[in-house]
């Protein structure tokens, strides 16, 4: 997946907040677009982050390219963001 600068900042901000333990929301372990449970092998169509060595795989960007975590929660502005259905 090719990402622009803004999307790259979003991904890094999400990862930073997860690692800092500062995201208190329930993090998505399924893609909101295809409902696939994130696991090893799902990375090709999604942007995922694995919490620790044995932890859950979090969907950061879904298979259709939509951001799964509210960018305002990680300090990235996006006036067009809508929560996944």
Secondary structure, DSSP 8 states (H G I E B T S, - for coil): ----HHHHHHHHHHHHHHHHT---S---SB-TTT--B--TT-TTTSEEEE-TTTS-EEEEE-TTS-B-S-GGGGT---TT-----
